[in-house]
Amino acid sequence: MRKRFHSEFMTKVVLEAIKGEKTIAELSSEYEVHNRTQIVNWRKRA
């Protein structure tokens, strides 16, 4: 079963990714997004 993320959640993660204070791997662990590429793709769309 695929995990679906709400837009508010994605926005929060992307804003942290843009700040650059944490690595994508750290954000992935912290927010339980198992596919790191997902965060990278969200950031590209932002």
PQR file with spaces between the fields and no chain letter, atoms N, CA, C, O and H, PARSE charges and radii, in Angstrom:
ATOM       1  N    MET     1       0.847   -1.184    0.000 -0.4000 1.5000
ATOM       2  CA   MET     1       0.000    0.000    0.000 -0.0000 2.0000
ATOM       3  C    MET     1       0.890    1.245    0.000  0.5500 1.7000
ATOM       4  O    MET     1       1.835    1.349    0.782 -0.5500 1.4000
ATOM       5  N    ARG     2       0.570    2.183   -0.889 -0.4000 1.5000
ATOM       6  CA   ARG     2       1.344    3.410   -0.989 -0.0000 2.0000
ATOM       7  C    ARG     2       0.935    4.382    0.098  0.5500 1.7000
ATOM       8  O    ARG     2      -0.239    4.481    0.456 -0.5500 1.4000
ATOM       9  H    ARG     2      -0.197    2.098   -1.525  0.4000 1.0000
ATOM      10  N    LYS     3       1.905    5.086    0.609 -0.4000 1.5000
ATOM      11  CA   LYS     3       1.642    6.100    1.613 -0.0000 2.0000
ATOM      12  C    LYS     3       1.339    7.413    0.892  0.5500 1.7000
ATOM      13  O    LYS     3       2.084    7.822    0.002 -0.5500 1.4000
ATOM      14  H    LYS     3       2.859    5.006    0.319  0.4000 1.0000
ATOM      15  N    ARG     4       0.256    8.063    1.275 -0.4000 1.5000
ATOM      16  CA   ARG     4      -0.121    9.330    0.648 -0.0000 2.0000
ATOM      17  C    ARG     4       0.195   10.460    1.614  0.5500 1.7000
ATOM      18  O    ARG     4      -0.056   10.353    2.814 -0.5500 1.4000
ATOM      19  H    ARG     4      -0.349    7.730    1.998  0.4000 1.0000
ATOM      20  N    PHE     5       0.743   11.536    1.086 -0.4000 1.5000
ATOM      21  CA   PHE     5       1.128   12.674    1.908 -0.0000 2.0000
ATOM      22  C    PHE     5       0.248   13.877    1.587  0.5500 1.7000
ATOM      23  O    PHE     5      -0.041   14.149    0.422 -0.5500 1.4000
ATOM      24  H    PHE     5       0.946   11.623    0.111  0.4000 1.0000
ATOM      25  N    HIS     6      -0.174   14.593    2.620 -0.4000 1.5000
ATOM      26  CA   HIS     6      -0.971   15.799    2.453 -0.0000 2.0000
ATOM      27  C    HIS     6      -0.078   16.941    1.986  0.5500 1.7000
ATOM      28  O    HIS     6       1.123   16.947    2.256 -0.5500 1.4000
ATOM      29  H    HIS     6       0.061   14.372    3.567  0.4000 1.0000
ATOM      30  N    SER     7      -0.659   17.895    1.294 -0.4000 1.5000
ATOM      31  CA   SER     7       0.115   19.017    0.764 -0.0000 2.0000
ATOM      32  C    SER     7       0.769   19.828    1.880  0.5500 1.7000
ATOM      33  O    SER     7       1.865   20.356    1.692 -0.5500 1.4000
ATOM      34  H    SER     7      -1.634   17.891    1.075  0.4000 1.0000
ATOM      35  N    GLU     8       0.115   19.937    3.038 -0.4000 1.5000
ATOM      36  CA   GLU     8       0.700   20.675    4.159 -0.0000 2.0000
ATOM      37  C    GLU     8       1.978   19.994    4.641  0.5500 1.7000
ATOM      38  O    GLU     8       2.965   20.654    4.965 -0.5500 1.4000
ATOM      39  H    GLU     8      -0.776   19.509    3.191  0.4000 1.0000
ATOM      40  N    PHE     9       1.944   18.679    4.684 -0.4000 1.5000
ATOM      41  CA   PHE     9       3.107   17.907    5.108 -0.0000 2.0000
ATOM      42  C    PHE     9       4.251   18.084    4.111  0.5500 1.7000
ATOM      43  O    PHE     9       5.395   18.316    4.501 -0.5500 1.4000
ATOM      44  H    PHE     9       1.142   18.142    4.421  0.4000 1.0000
ATOM      45  N    MET    10       3.929   17.972    2.815 -0.4000 1.5000
ATOM      46  CA   MET    10       4.958   18.116    1.782 -0.0000 2.0000
ATOM      47  C    MET    10       5.578   19.508    1.830  0.5500 1.7000
ATOM      48  O    MET    10       6.790   19.654    1.675 -0.5500 1.4000
ATOM      49  H    MET    10       3.000   17.783    2.498  0.4000 1.0000
ATOM      50  N    THR    11       4.752   20.527    2.045 -0.4000 1.5000
ATOM      51  CA   THR    11       5.245   21.901    2.132 -0.0000 2.0000
ATOM      52  C    THR    11       6.220   22.050    3.289  0.5500 1.7000
ATOM      53  O    THR    11       7.270   22.675    3.142 -0.5500 1.4000
ATOM      54  H    THR    11       3.767   20.408    2.172  0.4000 1.0000
ATOM      55  N    LYS    12       5.880   21.486    4.425 -0.4000 1.5000
ATOM      56  CA   LYS    12       6.740   21.564    5.609 -0.0000 2.0000
ATOM      57  C    LYS    12       8.096   20.917    5.338  0.5500 1.7000
ATOM      58  O    LYS    12       9.135   21.480    5.682 -0.5500 1.4000
ATOM      59  H    LYS    12       5.027   20.979    4.544  0.4000 1.0000
ATOM      60  N    VAL    13       8.086   19.745    4.727 -0.4000 1.5000
ATOM      61  CA   VAL    13       9.323   19.022    4.432 -0.0000 2.0000
ATOM      62  C    VAL    13      10.155   19.785    3.404  0.5500 1.7000
ATOM      63  O    VAL    13      11.370   19.906    3.554 -0.5500 1.4000
ATOM      64  H    VAL    13       7.241   19.288    4.448  0.4000 1.0000
ATOM      65  N    VAL    14       9.503   20.300    2.362 -0.4000 1.5000
ATOM      66  CA   VAL    14      10.216   21.033    1.307 -0.0000 2.0000
ATOM      67  C    VAL    14      10.849   22.304    1.855  0.5500 1.7000
ATOM      68  O    VAL    14      11.983   22.626    1.499 -0.5500 1.4000
ATOM      69  H    VAL    14       8.516   20.202    2.240  0.4000 1.0000
ATOM      70  N    LEU    15      10.148   23.025    2.707 -0.4000 1.5000
ATOM      71  CA   LEU    15      10.721   24.241    3.285 -0.0000 2.0000
ATOM      72  C    LEU    15      11.982   23.926    4.081  0.5500 1.7000
ATOM      73  O    LEU    15      12.956   24.677    4.024 -0.5500 1.4000
ATOM      74  H    LEU    15       9.227   22.763    2.997  0.4000 1.0000
ATOM      75  N    GLU    16      11.969   22.837    4.810 -0.4000 1.5000
ATOM      76  CA   GLU    16      13.167   22.432    5.546 -0.0000 2.0000
ATOM      77  C    GLU    16      14.278   22.024    4.596  0.5500 1.7000
ATOM      78  O    GLU    16      15.448   22.309    4.851 -0.5500 1.4000
ATOM      79  H    GLU    16      11.177   22.227    4.856  0.4000 1.0000
ATOM      80  N    ALA    17      13.926   21.362    3.505 -0.4000 1.5000
ATOM      81  CA   ALA    17      14.929   20.945    2.518 -0.0000 2.0000
ATOM      82  C    ALA    17      15.565   22.165    1.863  0.5500 1.7000
ATOM      83  O    ALA    17      16.772   22.184    1.621 -0.5500 1.4000
ATOM      84  H    ALA    17      12.976   21.131    3.298  0.4000 1.0000
ATOM      85  N    ILE    18      14.764   23.177    1.579 -0.4000 1.5000
ATOM      86  CA   ILE    18      15.273   24.396    0.948 -0.0000 2.0000
ATOM      87  C    ILE    18      16.203   25.146    1.895  0.5500 1.7000
ATOM      88  O    ILE    18      17.210   25.706    1.462 -0.5500 1.4000
ATOM      89  H    ILE    18      13.783   23.162    1.776  0.4000 1.0000
ATOM      90  N    LYS    19      15.870   25.158    3.186 -0.4000 1.5000
ATOM      91  CA   LYS    19      16.739   25.822    4.164 -0.0000 2.0000
ATOM      92  C    LYS    19      18.141   25.229    4.141  0.5500 1.7000
ATOM      93  O    LYS    19      19.127   25.946    4.311 -0.5500 1.4000
ATOM      94  H    LYS    19      15.052   24.702    3.537  0.4000 1.0000
ATOM      95  N    GLY    20      18.228   23.933    3.932 -0.4000 1.5000
ATOM      96  CA   GLY    20      19.519   23.267    3.834 -0.0000 2.0000
ATOM      97  C    GLY    20      20.206   22.991    5.153  0.5500 1.7000
ATOM      98  O    GLY    20      21.392   22.659    5.173 -0.5500 1.4000
ATOM      99  H    GLY    20      17.427   23.351    3.793  0.4000 1.0000
ATOM     100  N    GLU    21      19.486   23.122    6.255 -0.4000 1.5000
ATOM     101  CA   GLU    21      20.083   22.869    7.563 -0.0000 2.0000
ATOM     102  C    GLU    21      20.255   21.379    7.836  0.5500 1.7000
ATOM     103  O    GLU    21      21.091   20.982    8.646 -0.5500 1.4000
ATOM     104  H    GLU    21      18.524   23.392    6.239  0.4000 1.0000
ATOM     105  N    LYS    22      19.459   20.559    7.156 -0.4000 1.5000
ATOM     106  CA   LYS    22      19.534   19.105    7.317 -0.0000 2.0000
ATOM     107  C    LYS    22      19.672   18.479    5.937  0.5500 1.7000
ATOM     108  O    LYS    22      19.229   19.046    4.939 -0.5500 1.4000
ATOM     109  H    LYS    22      18.779   20.882    6.497  0.4000 1.0000
ATOM     110  N    THR    23      20.282   17.318    5.892 -0.4000 1.5000
ATOM     111  CA   THR    23      20.407   16.606    4.624 -0.0000 2.0000
ATOM     112  C    THR    23      19.072   15.959    4.265  0.5500 1.7000
ATOM     113  O    THR    23      18.177   15.835    5.101 -0.5500 1.4000
ATOM     114  H    THR    23      20.642   16.857    6.704  0.4000 1.0000
ATOM     115  N    ILE    24      18.963   15.554    3.013 -0.4000 1.5000
ATOM     116  CA   ILE    24      17.752   14.861    2.562 -0.0000 2.0000
ATOM     117  C    ILE    24      17.579   13.567    3.355  0.5500 1.7000
ATOM     118  O    ILE    24      16.460   13.192    3.705 -0.5500 1.4000
ATOM     119  H    ILE    24      19.690   15.654    2.334  0.4000 1.0000
ATOM     120  N    ALA    25      18.683   12.893    3.632 -0.4000 1.5000
ATOM     121  CA   ALA    25      18.624   11.645    4.409 -0.0000 2.0000
ATOM     122  C    ALA    25      18.091   11.903    5.819  0.5500 1.7000
ATOM     123  O    ALA    25      17.290   11.124    6.336 -0.5500 1.4000
ATOM     124  H    ALA    25      19.592   13.198    3.347  0.4000 1.0000
ATOM     125  N    GLU    26      18.535   12.990    6.432 -0.4000 1.5000
ATOM     126  CA   GLU    26      18.055   13.324    7.778 -0.0000 2.0000
ATOM     127  C    GLU    26      16.561   13.646    7.760  0.5500 1.7000
ATOM     128  O    GLU    26      15.810   13.205    8.630 -0.5500 1.4000
ATOM     129  H    GLU    26      19.185   13.622    6.012  0.4000 1.0000
ATOM     130  N    LEU    27      16.145   14.416    6.760 -0.4000 1.5000
ATOM     131  CA   LEU    27      14.720   14.744    6.643 -0.0000 2.0000
ATOM     132  C    LEU    27      13.890   13.495    6.392  0.5500 1.7000
ATOM     133  O    LEU    27      12.797   13.340    6.936 -0.5500 1.4000
ATOM     134  H    LEU    27      16.756   14.774    6.054  0.4000 1.0000
ATOM     135  N    SER    28      14.420   12.615    5.567 -0.4000 1.5000
ATOM     136  CA   SER    28      13.732   11.364    5.255 -0.0000 2.0000
ATOM     137  C    SER    28      13.491   10.546    6.520  0.5500 1.7000
ATOM     138  O    SER    28      12.401   10.010    6.723 -0.5500 1.4000
ATOM     139  H    SER    28      15.308   12.741    5.125  0.4000 1.0000
ATOM     140  N    SER    29      14.499   10.456    7.357 -0.4000 1.5000
ATOM     141  CA   SER    29      14.362    9.710    8.614 -0.0000 2.0000
ATOM     142  C    SER    29      13.411   10.412    9.574  0.5500 1.7000
ATOM     143  O    SER    29      12.541    9.784   10.177 -0.5500 1.4000
ATOM     144  H    SER    29      15.384   10.891    7.192  0.4000 1.0000
ATOM     145  N    GLU    30      13.588   11.714    9.705 -0.4000 1.5000
ATOM     146  CA   GLU    30      12.791   12.478   10.659 -0.0000 2.0000
ATOM     147  C    GLU    30      11.298   12.441   10.325  0.5500 1.7000
ATOM     148  O    GLU    30      10.463   12.305   11.219 -0.5500 1.4000
ATOM     149  H    GLU    30      14.294   12.224    9.214  0.4000 1.0000
ATOM     150  N    TYR    31      10.971   12.559    9.054 -0.4000 1.5000
ATOM     151  CA   TYR    31       9.571   12.619    8.640 -0.0000 2.0000
ATOM     152  C    TYR    31       9.036   11.292    8.117  0.5500 1.7000
ATOM     153  O    TYR    31       7.908   11.220    7.630 -0.5500 1.4000
ATOM     154  H    TYR    31      11.649   12.669    8.327  0.4000 1.0000
ATOM     155  N    GLU    32       9.844   10.250    8.219 -0.4000 1.5000
ATOM     156  CA   GLU    32       9.454    8.896    7.811 -0.0000 2.0000
ATOM     157  C    GLU    32       9.006    8.827    6.350  0.5500 1.7000
ATOM     158  O    GLU    32       8.020    8.171    6.012 -0.5500 1.4000
ATOM     159  H    GLU    32      10.761   10.309    8.614  0.4000 1.0000
ATOM     160  N    VAL    33       9.759    9.525    5.493 -0.4000 1.5000
ATOM     161  CA   VAL    33       9.564    9.428    4.047 -0.0000 2.0000
ATOM     162  C    VAL    33      10.643    8.467    3.580  0.5500 1.7000
ATOM     163  O    VAL    33      11.812    8.841    3.494 -0.5500 1.4000
ATOM     164  H    VAL    33      10.559   10.058    5.767  0.4000 1.0000
ATOM     165  N    HIS    34      10.264    7.239    3.278 -0.4000 1.5000
ATOM     166  CA   HIS    34      11.246    6.194    3.033 -0.0000 2.0000
ATOM     167  C    HIS    34      11.968    6.339    1.707  0.5500 1.7000
ATOM     168  O    HIS    34      13.079    5.831    1.554 -0.5500 1.4000
ATOM     169  H    HIS    34       9.314    6.936    3.348  0.4000 1.0000
ATOM     170  N    ASN    35      11.366    7.019    0.750 -0.4000 1.5000
ATOM     171  CA   ASN    35      11.996    7.216   -0.543 -0.0000 2.0000
ATOM     172  C    ASN    35      12.569    8.634   -0.585  0.5500 1.7000
ATOM     173  O    ASN    35      11.822    9.601   -0.736 -0.5500 1.4000
ATOM     174  H    ASN    35      10.464    7.432    0.875  0.4000 1.0000
ATOM     175  N    ARG    36      13.884    8.758   -0.453 -0.4000 1.5000
ATOM     176  CA   ARG    36      14.521   10.078   -0.422 -0.0000 2.0000
ATOM     177  C    ARG    36      14.290   10.853   -1.708  0.5500 1.7000
ATOM     178  O    ARG    36      14.221   12.082   -1.696 -0.5500 1.4000
ATOM     179  H    ARG    36      14.490    7.972   -0.330  0.4000 1.0000
ATOM     180  N    THR    37      14.173   10.137   -2.811 -0.4000 1.5000
ATOM     181  CA   THR    37      13.933   10.784   -4.097 -0.0000 2.0000
ATOM     182  C    THR    37      12.625   11.567   -4.070  0.5500 1.7000
ATOM     183  O    THR    37      12.483   12.576   -4.760 -0.5500 1.4000
ATOM     184  H    THR    37      14.229    9.139   -2.820  0.4000 1.0000
ATOM     185  N    GLN    38      11.684   11.103   -3.281 -0.4000 1.5000
ATOM     186  CA   GLN    38      10.394   11.784   -3.152 -0.0000 2.0000
ATOM     187  C    GLN    38      10.606   13.219   -2.675  0.5500 1.7000
ATOM     188  O    GLN    38      10.008   14.143   -3.227 -0.5500 1.4000
ATOM     189  H    GLN    38      11.798   10.283   -2.720  0.4000 1.0000
ATOM     190  N    ILE    39      11.438   13.420   -1.669 -0.4000 1.5000
ATOM     191  CA   ILE    39      11.701   14.756   -1.139 -0.0000 2.0000
ATOM     192  C    ILE    39      12.387   15.612   -2.199  0.5500 1.7000
ATOM     193  O    ILE    39      12.052   16.785   -2.364 -0.5500 1.4000
ATOM     194  H    ILE    39      11.923   12.669   -1.220  0.4000 1.0000
ATOM     195  N    VAL    40      13.339   15.032   -2.912 -0.4000 1.5000
ATOM     196  CA   VAL    40      14.041   15.759   -3.974 -0.0000 2.0000
ATOM     197  C    VAL    40      13.044   16.208   -5.044  0.5500 1.7000
ATOM     198  O    VAL    40      13.110   17.344   -5.515 -0.5500 1.4000
ATOM     199  H    VAL    40      13.611   14.079   -2.778  0.4000 1.0000
ATOM     200  N    ASN    41      12.135   15.336   -5.423 -0.4000 1.5000
ATOM     201  CA   ASN    41      11.126   15.682   -6.432 -0.0000 2.0000
ATOM     202  C    ASN    41      10.188   16.775   -5.936  0.5500 1.7000
ATOM     203  O    ASN    41       9.834   17.676   -6.697 -0.5500 1.4000
ATOM     204  H    ASN    41      12.082   14.413   -5.041  0.4000 1.0000
ATOM     205  N    TRP    42       9.783   16.708   -4.675 -0.4000 1.5000
ATOM     206  CA   TRP    42       8.928   17.755   -4.110 -0.0000 2.0000
ATOM     207  C    TRP    42       9.650   19.094   -4.162  0.5500 1.7000
ATOM     208  O    TRP    42       9.058   20.118   -4.505 -0.5500 1.4000
ATOM     209  H    TRP    42      10.070   15.976   -4.057  0.4000 1.0000
ATOM     210  N    ARG    43      10.941   19.078   -3.816 -0.4000 1.5000
ATOM     211  CA   ARG    43      11.730   20.312   -3.804 -0.0000 2.0000
ATOM     212  C    ARG    43      11.851   20.890   -5.213  0.5500 1.7000
ATOM     213  O    ARG    43      11.785   22.107   -5.387 -0.5500 1.4000
ATOM     214  H    ARG    43      11.422   18.247   -3.537  0.4000 1.0000
ATOM     215  N    LYS    44      12.025   20.045   -6.207 -0.4000 1.5000
ATOM     216  CA   LYS    44      12.127   20.510   -7.599 -0.0000 2.0000
ATOM     217  C    LYS    44      10.837   21.179   -8.055  0.5500 1.7000
ATOM     218  O    LYS    44      10.870   22.146   -8.816 -0.5500 1.4000
ATOM     219  H    LYS    44      12.079   19.056   -6.066  0.4000 1.0000
ATOM     220  N    ARG    45       9.704   20.665   -7.593 -0.4000 1.5000
ATOM     221  CA   ARG    45       8.412   21.228   -7.993 -0.0000 2.0000
ATOM     222  C    ARG    45       8.099   22.533   -7.276  0.5500 1.7000
ATOM     223  O    ARG    45       7.244   23.298   -7.723 -0.5500 1.4000
ATOM     224  H    ARG    45       9.677   19.878   -6.975  0.4000 1.0000
ATOM     225  N    ALA    46       8.782   22.790   -6.172 -0.4000 1.5000
ATOM     226  CA   ALA    46       8.492   23.990   -5.371 -0.0000 2.0000
ATOM     227  C    ALA    46       9.013   25.249   -6.031  0.5500 1.7000
ATOM     228  O    ALA    46       8.852   26.343   -5.488 -0.5500 1.4000
ATOM     229  H    ALA    46       9.476   22.169   -5.809  0.4000 1.0000
